[in-house]
Amino acid sequence: MFQFLSEVKSELAKVVWPTKAETFRYSLTVILFSLGIAFVLGAFDYGLLKVFEAIINR
């Protein structure tokens, strides 16, 4: 168990962690991309709703 934890610690020391600015930029990119996809899917859903309403109400 102690050998495993020692190896984990040594591997974590090799990791290059992103800076605070990089983390902020990546997070903002993911949030904006997610909002964009949500908008596109919402618009598509709304469009299909209107198409089906038009078909049903004929």
N, C-alpha and C positions, 0 to 999 in steps of 0.2 A: 504494500500500500504506500509506504514512504517513497519507494523508488518511482512509482507511478506519479505521485504528487511532485516529486523532484523533476521528472521529465516534463510534466505539464508546465511547471514554472519555467523551465528552460525554453520550452517551445513558445510560451507566451512572451518571453523576452525577445524572441526573434520577430514578433509581429510588428509591422509598421502601422501604427495607429493613425487614422486621419486627424488632421488638425481641427480645431473648433470651427474655423471658417469653411473647411471642406465638408465637415459634417452638416453645417447649416445649409450649404449650397446643395448638397445631395438630398437633404431632407426637403428643401424647398422644391427641387426638381421632381421628387416623387409626389409631393402634395399637388403641385400644378398639373402633372401628368394625370394623376388620379382624378382631379376635378375635370380635366379635359375629356377624359374617357367617360366620366359620369354624365357630362353634358351631351356628348355624342349619343350615348346609349339612351338618355332621357329623351332627346329629340327624336331618335328613331322609334322609341316606344310611343311617344305622343303621335308621331306620324302614322304609325300602324293603327293606333286607336281611332284616329279620325278616318282612316280608310275603311276600317271595319264598321264604324258607325255609319258611314255613308252607304256601305253595302247593305247593312241590316235595315236601315231606315228607308230603303227604296220601296 
